[in-house]
């Protein structure tokens, strides 16, 4: 489910600009400006016998471009911050035929990047790991008297 959430967020971002979106660290050769989307943490909460609530934290990092003096382009950084908040302001996004609730959006510009943390909630049916086995419909007893 995590990769589906990251893909859905990547799609939202890609629909609003043509910058590269990374879903894993690539080291020193990444492009600026670009995005990195990563999973931070997850927790589950039982709502009842059959349903769980998944609480997932995803971080979006925007690497702003440098100006000619190797300083961050602050205007670009603030504009992108507003753009990202605008993309996510509905409070949910679609993941296939499901909706993922954005419970909280925190963060902002810090140094040469923007760090936004999404606190997401998605409710789902519990899945049994045990495979069902066919029940016997006939018993044969061989009883001997000794």
HELIX and SHEET records of a PDB file:
HELIX    1   1 UNK A    2  UNK A   14  1                                  13    
HELIX    2   2 UNK A   27  UNK A   29  5                                   3    
HELIX    3   3 UNK A   74  UNK A   88  1                                  15    
SHEET    1   A 6 UNK A  20  UNK A  22  0                                        
SHEET    2   A 6 UNK A  34  UNK A  46  1                                        
SHEET    3   A 6 UNK A  51  UNK A  63 -1                                        
SHEET    4   A 6 UNK A 113  UNK A 125 -1                                        
SHEET    5   A 6 UNK A  98  UNK A 110 -1                                        
SHEET    6   A 6 UNK A  92  UNK A  95 -1                                        
END                                                                             
